[in-house]
Amino acid sequence: MEQRGAKRKHIEIVRKDLSVALTKLVQDSAKLNNDMRAAKEDFELMSKSMLNRKAEFLTQGLFLEEQHRRVIDILDGKNHGDEPEPIEHSTLLPPSSTTDMKKFSRESGEALRDHRIIREVEIQSLEGIFTQLDLMMKQNMKELRERAEGIERERRELSGKLLKLSRSTGDASGSA
């Protein structure tokens, strides 16, 4: 009789432990899925933000091309009849620069060359960052896929054991 009581007590302990472990497993599994969904939404927002930034860069680039063309046309004697766009007083070059056209044109050309160099460095830097990010994301996705496959293997094994347990518990509860 004592043996039966000890066995029953052991079964109750196992049920309690199993109940706690399964509840935690289900909650943690749901949390992982929710975290992945949130990460996907974050990445979508980052991608959208990057696309918006790219569109801004392209728009600014087109505007700069138009400004270059306008200056070239002015130098070629082509007047579009447009009023030049007003610029803030603080962005104007010092009056001495504008009166000495030789100096003004040289300084402007140097500034534009410097800007081209800076732009090229920034483009190369962005390409490097995107290449690193691409490699990192591919590696992360590979590792995530491997984890998902490992979780699936464990889920299949657990599923079989839970099915077996539910059948044996069903048989035991049906005969009691």
Backbone as a printed PyTorch tensor [residue, N CA C, xyz], in Angstrom:
tensor([[[  0.8150,  -1.1910,   0.0000],
         [  0.0000,   0.0000,   0.0000],
         [  0.8640,   1.2630,   0.0000]],

        [[  1.9420,   1.2370,   0.7900],
         [  2.8400,   2.3900,   0.8290],
         [  3.4710,   2.6350,  -0.5280]],

        [[  3.7670,   1.5440,  -1.2130],
         [  4.4090,   1.6630,  -2.5230],
         [  3.4870,   2.3820,  -3.5080]],

        [[  2.2150,   2.0630,  -3.4590],
         [  1.2420,   2.7130,  -4.3340],
         [  1.1250,   4.2040,  -4.0080]],

        [[  1.1350,   4.5600,  -2.7410],
         [  1.0750,   5.9590,  -2.3080],
         [  2.3110,   6.7260,  -2.7480]],

        [[  3.4720,   6.0920,  -2.6600],
         [  4.7220,   6.7340,  -3.0870],
         [  4.7160,   6.9400,  -4.5950]],

        [[  4.1900,   5.9400,  -5.2970],
         [  4.1300,   6.0500,  -6.7570],
         [  3.1850,   7.1760,  -7.1620]],

        [[  2.0400,   7.2570,  -6.4830],
         [  1.0590,   8.2960,  -6.7790],
         [  1.6490,   9.6800,  -6.4850]],

        [[  2.3780,   9.7890,  -5.3540],
         [  3.0130,  11.0500,  -4.9980],
         [  4.0540,  11.4340,  -6.0530]],

        [[  4.8160,  10.4460,  -6.5050],
         [  5.8140,  10.6910,  -7.5530],
         [  5.1360,  11.1720,  -8.8400]],

        [[  4.0360,  10.5460,  -9.1900],
         [  3.2990,  10.9390, -10.3980],
         [  2.7900,  12.3730, -10.2650]],

        [[  2.2940,  12.7380,  -9.0910],
         [  1.8110,  14.1060,  -8.8740],
         [  2.9500,  15.1180,  -8.9920]],

        [[  4.1220,  14.7680,  -8.4630],
         [  5.2830,  15.6600,  -8.5720],
         [  5.6760,  15.8220, -10.0380]],

        [[  5.7040,  14.7080, -10.7670],
         [  6.0480,  14.7550, -12.1900],
         [  5.0220,  15.5970, -12.9470]],

        [[  3.7420,  15.4220, -12.6470],
         [  2.6930,  16.2140, -13.3090],
         [  2.8760,  17.6990, -13.0420]],

        [[  3.1590,  18.0280, -11.7720],
         [  3.3500,  19.4320, -11.4160],
         [  4.5690,  19.9900, -12.1500]],

        [[  5.6910,  19.2640, -12.1150],
         [  6.9050,  19.7120, -12.8080],
         [  6.6620,  19.8360, -14.3080]],

        [[  5.9660,  18.8440, -14.8610],
         [  5.6680,  18.8570, -16.2910],
         [  4.7630,  20.0360, -16.6390]],

        [[  3.7790,  20.2760, -15.7910],
         [  2.8600,  21.3880, -16.0250],
         [  3.6100,  22.7190, -16.0260]],

        [[  4.4890,  22.9110, -15.0380],
         [  5.2660,  24.1500, -14.9570],
         [  6.1900,  24.2720, -16.1700]],

        [[  6.8970,  23.1820, -16.4950],
         [  7.8530,  23.2080, -17.6090],
         [  7.1480,  23.4570, -18.9400]],

        [[  6.0070,  22.7970, -19.1620],
         [  5.2710,  22.9900, -20.4190],
         [  4.7080,  24.4060, -20.5180]],

        [[  4.1770,  24.9170, -19.4070],
         [  3.6460,  26.2820, -19.4120],
         [  4.7470,  27.2770, -19.7540]],

        [[  5.9120,  27.1270, -19.1210],
         [  7.0420,  28.0180, -19.3970],
         [  7.4920,  27.8730, -20.8460]],

        [[  7.5600,  26.6410, -21.3450],
         [  7.9660,  26.4040, -22.7300],
         [  7.0180,  27.1000, -23.7010]],

        [[  5.7220,  26.9520, -23.4900],
         [  4.7310,  27.5750, -24.3750],
         [  4.8500,  29.1010, -24.3100]],

        [[  4.9980,  29.6480, -23.1010],
         [  5.1300,  31.0990, -22.9570],
         [  6.4060,  31.6130, -23.6250]],

        [[  7.5280,  30.9230, -23.4030],
         [  8.7920,  31.3570, -24.0040],
         [  8.7640,  31.2300, -25.5250]],

        [[  8.0970,  30.1970, -26.0210],
         [  7.9700,  30.0230, -27.4640],
         [  7.1520,  31.1690, -28.0690]],

        [[  6.0540,  31.5190, -27.3960],
         [  5.2250,  32.6360, -27.8620],
         [  6.0070,  33.9450, -27.7920]],

        [[  6.8050,  34.1300, -26.7270],
         [  7.6090,  35.3450, -26.5880],
         [  8.6170,  35.4510, -27.7260]],

        [[  9.2820,  34.3400, -28.0650],
         [ 10.2360,  34.3600, -29.1730],
         [  9.5410,  34.7820, -30.4630]],

        [[  8.3650,  34.2130, -30.7280],
         [  7.6240,  34.5850, -31.9410],
         [  7.2470,  36.0650, -31.9270]],

        [[  6.7980,  36.5640, -30.7660],
         [  6.4440,  37.9860, -30.6660],
         [  7.6670,  38.8760, -30.8540]],

        [[  8.7990,  38.4770, -30.2580],
         [ 10.0330,  39.2550, -30.4200],
         [ 10.4780,  39.2730, -31.8770]],

        [[ 10.3500,  38.1420, -32.5540],
         [ 10.7340,  38.0790, -33.9690],
         [  9.8140,  38.9630, -34.8040]],

        [[  8.5270,  38.9490, -34.4880],
         [  7.5670,  39.7920, -35.2060],
         [  7.9150,  41.2710, -34.9840]],

        [[  8.2360,  41.6330, -33.7430],
         [  8.6090,  43.0190, -33.4390],
         [  9.9000,  43.3980, -34.1660]],

        [[ 10.8600,  42.4750, -34.2120],
         [ 12.1220,  42.7490, -34.9190],
         [ 11.8560,  42.9580, -36.4060]],

        [[ 10.9590,  42.1480, -36.9560],
         [ 10.6130,  42.3020, -38.3750],
         [ 10.0160,  43.6890, -38.6190]],

        [[  9.1350,  44.1150, -37.7250],
         [  8.5410,  45.4450, -37.8610],
         [  9.6050,  46.5330, -37.7330]],

        [[ 10.5510,  46.3320, -36.7980],
         [ 11.6550,  47.2940, -36.6510],
         [ 12.4760,  47.3670, -37.9350]],

        [[ 12.8010,  46.2040, -38.5060],
         [ 13.5860,  46.1780, -39.7390],
         [ 12.8220,  46.8190, -40.8900]],

        [[ 11.4990,  46.5920, -40.9260],
         [ 10.6980,  47.2260, -41.9730],
         [ 10.7440,  48.7500, -41.8360]],

        [[ 10.6510,  49.2480, -40.5930],
         [ 10.7330,  50.6960, -40.3710],
         [ 12.1150,  51.2300, -40.7380]],

        [[ 13.1650,  50.4790, -40.3660],
         [ 14.5200,  50.9010, -40.7290],
         [ 14.6810,  50.9230, -42.2410]],

        [[ 14.1620,  49.9020, -42.9090],
         [ 14.2630,  49.8510, -44.3690],
         [ 13.5160,  51.0150, -45.0000]],

        [[ 12.3250,  51.2870, -44.4830],
         [ 11.5400,  52.4050, -45.0070],
         [ 12.2830,  53.7180, -44.7760]],

        [[ 12.8690,  53.8670, -43.5930],
         [ 13.6450,  55.0670, -43.2910],
         [ 14.8280,  55.1970, -44.2420]],

        [[ 15.5150,  54.0790, -44.5000],
         [ 16.6600,  54.1140, -45.4120],
         [ 16.2110,  54.4370, -46.8340]],

        [[ 15.0680,  53.9030, -47.2360],
         [ 14.5490,  54.2260, -48.5710],
         [ 14.2040,  55.7100, -48.6670]],

        [[ 13.6250,  56.2490, -47.5940],
         [ 13.3170,  57.6820, -47.5840],
         [ 14.5950,  58.5120, -47.6550]],

        [[ 15.6310,  58.0890, -46.9040],
         [ 16.9140,  58.7990, -46.9520],
         [ 17.5050,  58.7300, -48.3540]],

        [[ 17.4300,  57.5380, -48.9530],
         [ 17.9660,  57.3790, -50.3120],
         [ 17.2290,  58.3080, -51.2690]],

        [[ 15.9110,  58.3870, -51.1340],
         [ 15.1240,  59.2750, -51.9960],
         [ 15.5460,  60.7310, -51.7880]],

        [[ 15.8120,  61.1070, -50.5210],
         [ 16.2890,  62.4660, -50.2480],
         [ 17.6340,  62.7060, -50.9290]],

        [[ 18.5380,  61.7260, -50.8280],
         [ 19.8540,  61.8620, -51.4630],
         [ 19.7140,  62.0230, -52.9670]],

        [[ 18.8430,  61.2070, -53.5640],
         [ 18.6500,  61.2920, -55.0120],
         [ 18.0660,  62.6430, -55.4090]],

        [[ 17.1070,  63.1220, -54.6310],
         [ 16.5110,  64.4290, -54.9100],
         [ 17.5590,  65.5290, -54.7820]],

        [[ 18.3530,  65.4750, -53.7020],
         [ 19.4120,  66.4730, -53.5290],
         [ 20.4320,  66.3740, -54.6580]],

        [[ 20.7340,  65.1440, -55.0790],
         [ 21.6700,  64.9500, -56.1850],
         [ 21.1510,  65.5520, -57.4770]],

        [[ 19.8770,  65.3270, -57.7740],
         [ 19.2810,  65.9230, -58.9770],
         [ 19.3050,  67.4440, -58.8970]],

        [[ 19.0100,  67.9690, -57.7250],
         [ 19.0300,  69.4140, -57.5330],
         [ 20.4360,  69.9620, -57.7710]],

        [[ 21.4520,  69.2660, -57.2440],
         [ 22.8350,  69.7060, -57.4650],
         [ 23.2120,  69.6360, -58.9370]],

        [[ 22.7510,  68.5880, -59.6280],
         [ 23.0160,  68.4990, -61.0740],
         [ 22.4140,  69.7000, -61.7950]],

        [[ 21.1700,  70.0400, -61.4270],
         [ 20.5130,  71.1930, -62.0460],
         [ 21.2780,  72.4810, -61.7520]],

        [[ 21.7680,  72.6110, -60.5160],
         [ 22.5320,  73.8090, -60.1670],
         [ 23.8390,  73.8690, -60.9590]],

        [[ 24.5060,  72.7320, -61.0970],
         [ 25.7240,  72.6990, -61.9180],
         [ 25.3940,  73.1420, -63.3540]],

        [[ 24.3060,  72.5800, -63.8960],
         [ 23.9090,  72.9080, -65.2670],
         [ 23.6170,  74.3970, -65.3820]],

        [[ 22.9500,  74.9580, -64.3850],
         [ 22.6190,  76.3940, -64.4120],
         [ 23.8980,  77.2310, -64.4500]],

        [[ 24.8820,  76.8820, -63.6070],
         [ 26.1480,  77.6310, -63.5860],
         [ 26.8730,  77.4750, -64.9160]],

        [[ 26.8870,  76.2650, -65.4590],
         [ 27.5250,  76.0320, -66.7670],
         [ 26.8430,  76.8690, -67.8390]],

        [[ 25.5000,  76.8820, -67.8190],
         [ 24.7570,  77.6800, -68.8020],
         [ 25.0700,  79.1690, -68.6590]],

        [[ 25.1780,  79.6610, -67.4280],
         [ 25.5180,  81.0750, -67.2170],
         [ 26.8930,  81.3610, -67.8020]],

        [[ 27.8480,  80.4570, -67.5490],
         [ 29.2010,  80.6430, -68.0950],
         [ 29.2160,  80.5570, -69.6170]],

        [[ 28.2950,  79.7690, -70.1820],
         [ 28.2050,  79.6450, -71.6390],
         [ 27.3850,  80.7720, -72.2600]],

        [[ 26.8730,  81.6720, -71.4230],
         [ 26.1110,  82.8050, -71.9360],
         [ 24.6490,  82.4960, -72.1620]],

        [[ 24.2000,  81.3710, -71.7180],
         [ 22.7850,  81.0190, -71.8670],
         [ 22.0450,  81.5300, -70.6390]],

        [[ 21.1380,  82.4410, -70.8670],
         [ 20.3650,  82.9900, -69.7650],
         [ 18.9700,  82.4040, -69.8330]],

        [[ 18.5440,  81.8320, -68.7550],
         [ 17.2120,  81.2260, -68.7160],
         [ 16.1340,  82.2450, -68.3750]],

        [[ 16.5580,  83.4330, -68.0380],
         [ 15.5860,  84.4600, -67.6790],
         [ 15.0030,  84.2470, -66.2990]],

        [[ 15.4640,  83.2280, -65.6130],
         [ 14.9680,  82.9590, -64.2610],
         [ 15.6590,  83.8860, -63.2780]],

        [[ 14.9110,  84.2610, -62.2750],
         [ 15.5180,  84.9970, -61.1690],
         [ 16.2910,  83.9780, -60.3430]],

        [[ 17.5150,  84.2870, -59.9590],
         [ 18.2350,  83.3410, -59.1080],
         [ 17.5160,  83.1710, -57.7760]],

        [[ 17.5990,  81.9610, -57.2680],
         [ 16.9450,  81.6830, -55.9910],
         [ 17.6200,  82.4830, -54.8960]],

        [[ 16.8170,  83.0710, -54.0100],
         [ 17.4230,  83.8310, -52.9140],
         [ 18.1460,  82.8850, -51.9540]],

        [[ 19.2670,  83.3410, -51.4280],
         [ 19.9760,  82.5510, -50.4260],
         [ 20.1440,  83.4000, -49.1860]],

        [[ 20.2940,  82.7300, -48.0730],
         [ 20.4310,  83.4530, -46.8160],
         [ 21.7070,  84.2810, -46.8320]],

        [[ 21.6470,  85.4310, -46.1890],
         [ 22.7970,  86.3330, -46.1360],
         [ 24.0050,  85.6430, -45.5040]],

        [[ 23.7590,  84.7730, -44.5210],
         [ 24.8660,  84.1100, -43.8260],
         [ 25.5900,  83.1090, -44.7190]],

        [[ 24.9420,  82.6550, -45.8050],
         [ 25.5940,  81.6910, -46.6870],
         [ 26.3390,  82.3600, -47.8270]],

        [[ 26.1760,  83.6560, -47.9760],
         [ 26.8930,  84.3690, -49.0340],
         [ 28.3830,  84.4170, -48.7170]],

        [[ 29.1700,  84.3620, -49.7630],
         [ 30.6130,  84.5090, -49.5840],
         [ 30.9290,  85.9590, -49.2410]],

        [[ 32.0570,  86.1860, -48.5970],
         [ 32.4220,  87.5730, -48.2630],
         [ 32.4620,  88.4410, -49.5190]],

        [[ 32.0860,  89.7120, -49.3950],
         [ 32.0590,  90.6120, -50.5650],
         [ 33.3860,  90.6630, -51.3080]],

        [[ 34.4900,  90.5360, -50.5960],
         [ 35.7900,  90.5860, -51.2730],
         [ 35.9320,  89.4370, -52.2620]],

        [[ 35.3450,  88.2760, -51.9340],
         [ 35.4380,  87.1290, -52.8370],
         [ 34.6430,  87.3600, -54.1060]],

        [[ 33.4780,  87.9610, -53.9810],
         [ 32.6380,  88.1480, -55.1620],
         [ 33.1580,  89.2660, -56.0580]],

        [[ 33.9040,  90.2210, -55.5170],
         [ 34.4420,  91.2860, -56.3690],
         [ 35.6680,  90.8160, -57.1330]],

        [[ 36.4320,  89.9050, -56.5830],
         [ 37.5990,  89.3550, -57.2790],
         [ 37.1630,  88.0190, -57.8870]],

        [[ 36.6420,  88.0560, -59.1150],
         [ 36.0740,  86.8590, -59.7480],
         [ 37.0960,  85.7490, -59.9160]],

        [[ 38.3320,  86.0960, -60.1310],
         [ 39.3760,  85.0880, -60.2910],
         [ 39.4940,  84.2700, -58.9960]],

        [[ 39.5970,  84.9880, -57.8850],
         [ 39.7080,  84.3310, -56.5810],
         [ 38.4150,  83.5800, -56.2580]],

        [[ 37.2790,  84.2170, -56.5150],
         [ 35.9780,  83.6200, -56.2310],
         [ 35.7900,  82.3210, -57.0120]],

        [[ 36.1120,  82.3380, -58.3020],
         [ 35.9280,  81.1320, -59.1170],
         [ 36.8950,  80.0330, -58.6790]],

        [[ 38.1280,  80.4020, -58.3310],
         [ 39.1040,  79.4130, -57.8730],
         [ 38.6380,  78.7730, -56.5520]],

        [[ 38.2050,  79.5910, -55.6030],
         [ 37.7420,  79.0780, -54.3100],
         [ 36.4930,  78.2150, -54.4650]],

        [[ 35.6010,  78.6260, -55.3440],
         [ 34.3880,  77.8310, -55.5860],
         [ 34.7470,  76.4810, -56.1880]],

        [[ 35.6450,  76.4930, -57.1780],
         [ 36.0820,  75.2400, -57.8010],
         [ 36.7520,  74.3180, -56.7980]],

        [[ 37.6040,  74.8930, -55.9320],
         [ 38.2700,  74.0880, -54.9030],
         [ 37.2550,  73.5050, -53.9240]],

        [[ 36.2930,  74.3200, -53.5240],
         [ 35.2630,  73.8440, -52.5930],
         [ 34.4670,  72.6970, -53.2150]],

        [[ 34.1040,  72.8300, -54.4930],
         [ 33.3410,  71.7700, -55.1600],
         [ 34.1750,  70.5000, -55.3200]],

        [[ 35.4740,  70.6340, -55.6010],
         [ 36.3550,  69.4540, -55.6660],
         [ 36.4320,  68.7780, -54.2970]],

        [[ 36.5950,  69.5860, -53.2560],
         [ 36.6370,  69.0290, -51.9000],
         [ 35.3330,  68.3060, -51.5720]],

        [[ 34.2230,  68.8880, -51.9820],
         [ 32.9190,  68.2580, -51.7410],
         [ 32.8200,  66.9250, -52.4780]],

        [[ 33.3580,  66.8760, -53.7130],
         [ 33.3370,  65.6250, -54.4730],
         [ 34.1300,  64.5570, -53.7390]],

        [[ 35.2910,  64.9250, -53.2230],
         [ 36.1290,  63.9600, -52.4990],
         [ 35.4050,  63.4700, -51.2510]],

        [[ 34.8430,  64.3930, -50.5030],
         [ 34.0940,  64.0130, -49.2930],
         [ 32.9270,  63.1110, -49.6570]],

        [[ 32.2110,  63.4590, -50.7370],
         [ 31.0650,  62.6620, -51.1730],
         [ 31.5100,  61.2510, -51.5390]],

        [[ 32.6300,  61.1300, -52.2510],
         [ 33.1390,  59.8140, -52.6470],
         [ 33.5280,  58.9950, -51.4190]],

        [[ 34.1730,  59.6280, -50.4540],
         [ 34.5430,  58.9320, -49.2140],
         [ 33.2870,  58.4480, -48.4900]],

        [[ 32.2790,  59.2900, -48.4160],
         [ 31.0310,  58.9150, -47.7380],
         [ 30.3150,  57.7850, -48.4740]],

        [[ 30.3100,  57.8370, -49.7990],
         [ 29.6840,  56.7630, -50.5830],
         [ 30.4120,  55.4510, -50.3340]],

        [[ 31.7470,  55.4800, -50.3620],
         [ 32.5170,  54.2610, -50.0930],
         [ 32.2640,  53.7560, -48.6790]],

        [[ 32.1660,  54.6630, -47.7340],
         [ 31.8870,  54.2860, -46.3510],
         [ 30.5120,  53.6320, -46.2370]],

        [[ 29.5120,  54.2370, -46.8810],
         [ 28.1650,  53.6560, -46.8680],
         [ 28.1570,  52.2770, -47.5220]],

        [[ 28.8660,  52.1430, -48.6460],
         [ 28.9440,  50.8310, -49.3060],
         [ 29.5590,  49.8010, -48.3700]],

        [[ 30.6120,  50.1830, -47.6580],
         [ 31.2460,  49.2710, -46.7070],
         [ 30.3040,  48.8730, -45.5900]],

        [[ 29.5950,  49.8520, -45.0590],
         [ 28.6370,  49.5720, -43.9870],
         [ 27.5440,  48.6380, -44.4830]],

        [[ 26.9920,  48.9080, -45.6750],
         [ 25.9220,  48.0680, -46.2020],
         [ 26.4240,  46.6620, -46.5210]],

        [[ 27.6600,  46.5550, -47.0010],
         [ 28.2330,  45.2330, -47.2740],
         [ 28.3880,  44.4560, -45.9740]],

        [[ 28.9270,  45.1050, -44.9370],
         [ 29.0680,  44.4480, -43.6380],
         [ 27.7070,  44.0550, -43.0840]],

        [[ 26.7520,  44.9590, -43.1750],
         [ 25.4090,  44.6850, -42.6740],
         [ 24.7980,  43.5120, -43.4210]],

        [[ 24.9820,  43.4750, -44.7340],
         [ 24.4530,  42.3830, -45.5440],
         [ 25.0660,  41.0500, -45.1140]],

        [[ 26.3860,  41.0180, -44.9560],
         [ 27.0540,  39.7860, -44.5270],
         [ 26.5920,  39.3730, -43.1320]],

        [[ 26.4970,  40.3450, -42.2320],
         [ 26.0680,  40.0590, -40.8710],
         [ 24.6310,  39.5330, -40.8570]],

        [[ 23.7560,  40.1580, -41.6320],
         [ 22.3590,  39.7210, -41.6620],
         [ 22.2360,  38.3260, -42.2570]],

        [[ 23.0140,  38.0290, -43.3030],
         [ 22.9820,  36.6820, -43.8800],
         [ 23.4400,  35.6580, -42.8580]],

        [[ 24.5090,  35.9620, -42.1030],
         [ 24.9960,  35.0490, -41.0730],
         [ 23.9550,  34.9010, -39.9620]],

        [[ 23.3650,  36.0120, -39.5480],
         [ 22.3330,  35.9580, -38.5100],
         [ 21.1350,  35.1280, -38.9610]],

        [[ 20.7270,  35.2970, -40.2160],
         [ 19.5870,  34.5270, -40.7190],
         [ 19.9270,  33.0430, -40.7960]],

        [[ 21.1710,  32.7260, -41.1750],
         [ 21.6080,  31.3300, -41.2150],
         [ 21.5360,  30.7280, -39.8100]],

        [[ 22.0610,  31.4630, -38.8190],
         [ 22.0280,  30.9830, -37.4380],
         [ 20.5990,  30.8810, -36.9230]],

        [[ 19.7600,  31.8430, -37.2710],
         [ 18.3600,  31.8060, -36.8520],
         [ 17.6540,  30.6010, -37.4620]],

        [[ 17.9290,  30.3250, -38.7350],
         [ 17.3390,  29.1620, -39.4040],
         [ 17.7930,  27.8730, -38.7090]],

        [[ 19.0890,  27.7930, -38.3630],
         [ 19.6030,  26.6120, -37.6600],
         [ 18.9170,  26.4430, -36.3100]],

        [[ 18.7100,  27.5500, -35.5790],
         [ 18.0220,  27.4780, -34.2830],
         [ 16.5900,  27.0040, -34.4920]],

        [[ 15.9370,  27.5330, -35.5180],
         [ 14.5480,  27.1370, -35.7960],
         [ 14.4720,  25.6510, -36.1220]],

        [[ 15.4520,  25.1470, -36.8720],
         [ 15.4710,  23.7170, -37.1950],
         [ 15.7080,  22.8870, -35.9370]],

        [[ 16.5870,  23.3550, -35.0470],
         [ 16.8210,  22.6600, -33.7780],
         [ 15.5710,  22.6480, -32.9160]],

        [[ 14.8910,  23.7890, -32.8490],
         [ 13.6400,  23.8640, -32.0910],
         [ 12.6150,  22.9100, -32.6820]],

        [[ 12.5440,  22.8300, -34.0050],
         [ 11.5750,  21.9420, -34.6550],
         [ 11.8780,  20.4800, -34.3430]],

        [[ 13.1610,  20.0960, -34.3530],
         [ 13.5160,  18.7100, -33.9940],
         [ 13.0560,  18.3940, -32.5700]],

        [[ 13.3310,  19.3100, -31.6560],
         [ 12.9250,  19.1050, -30.2610],
         [ 11.4000,  19.0830, -30.1380]],

        [[ 10.7130,  19.9370, -30.8960],
         [  9.2470,  19.9760, -30.8400],
         [  8.6480,  18.6620, -31.3060]],

        [[  9.2170,  18.1050, -32.3900],
         [  8.7120,  16.8190, -32.8990],
         [  8.8820,  15.7120, -31.8660]],

        [[ 10.0650,  15.6780, -31.2450],
         [ 10.2990,  14.6490, -30.2270],
         [  9.3410,  14.8400, -29.0570]],

        [[  9.1820,  16.0770, -28.6080],
         [  8.2780,  16.3700, -27.5010],
         [  6.8390,  16.0600, -27.8830]],

        [[  6.4610,  16.3730, -29.1120],
         [  5.0940,  16.1240, -29.5670],
         [  4.7400,  14.6480, -29.4570]],

        [[  5.6730,  13.7900, -29.8920],
         [  5.4330,  12.3470, -29.7800],
         [  5.2710,  11.9130, -28.3390]],

        [[  6.1080,  12.4290, -27.4680],
         [  6.0320,  12.0730, -26.0480],
         [  4.7560,  12.6100, -25.4140]],

        [[  4.3500,  13.8270, -25.7760],
         [  3.1050,  14.3830, -25.2410],
         [  1.8940,  13.6000, -25.7380]],

        [[  1.9380,  13.1690, -26.9980],
         [  0.8500,  12.3550, -27.5370],
         [  0.7640,  11.0340, -26.7850]],

        [[  1.9130,  10.4290, -26.5650],
         [  1.9700,   9.1650, -25.8160],
         [  1.4480,   9.3730, -24.3960]],

        [[  1.8500,  10.4810, -23.7520],
         [  1.3850,  10.7850, -22.4020],
         [ -0.1190,  11.0040, -22.3820]],

        [[ -0.6410,  11.7450, -23.3690],
         [ -2.0840,  12.0200, -23.3820],
         [ -2.8830,  10.7460, -23.5900]],

        [[ -2.3430,   9.8180, -24.3710],
         [ -3.0370,   8.5340, -24.5700],
         [ -2.9970,   7.6910, -23.3020]],

        [[ -1.8390,   7.6590, -22.6430],
         [ -1.7370,   6.8390, -21.4290],
         [ -2.5320,   7.4670, -20.2950]],

        [[ -2.5550,   8.8000, -20.2080],
         [ -3.3380,   9.4840, -19.1880],
         [ -4.8160,   9.3030, -19.4800]],

        [[ -5.1640,   9.3420, -20.7600],
         [ -6.5570,   9.1420, -21.1550],
         [ -7.0180,   7.7390, -20.8170]],

        [[ -6.1390,   6.7570, -21.0530],
         [ -6.4800,   5.3790, -20.7120],
         [ -6.6220,   5.2290, -19.2080]],

        [[ -5.7170,   5.8400, -18.4530],
         [ -5.7480,   5.7200, -16.9960],
         [ -6.9670,   6.4220, -16.4290]],

        [[ -7.3010,   7.5990, -16.9750],
         [ -8.4480,   8.3310, -16.4440],
         [ -9.7570,   7.6870, -16.8870]],

        [[ -9.7210,   7.0050, -18.0330],
         [-10.9300,   6.3430, -18.5120],
         [-11.2390,   5.0870, -17.7190]],

        [[-10.1960,   4.4420, -17.1820],
         [-10.4210,   3.2060, -16.4430],
         [-10.6210,   3.4500, -14.9630]],

        [[-10.4010,   4.6710, -14.5020],
         [-10.5160,   4.9510, -13.0650],
         [-11.9200,   5.1730, -12.6550]]])
